[in-house]
């Protein structure tokens, strides 16, 4: 994925290509997000399982400072 800089010292963990394969073969969007969110953000599993739909913002700010809605 362009623009992602994974943590460099992950010896013994998954390579970016392996993570992308897990996301691609996920059987539903929830499972894909359970892989993608911690990989992209670095959050802990305890934080991940605490996420619910009402806590998700559908607006984001681009690196250039532009606010966008999805």
Buried (B, 14 or more C-beta within 10 A) or exposed (E): EEEEEBEEEEEEEBEEEEBBEBBEEBEEEEEBBBBBBBBBEEEEEEEEEEEEEEEEEEEEEEEEEEEEEE
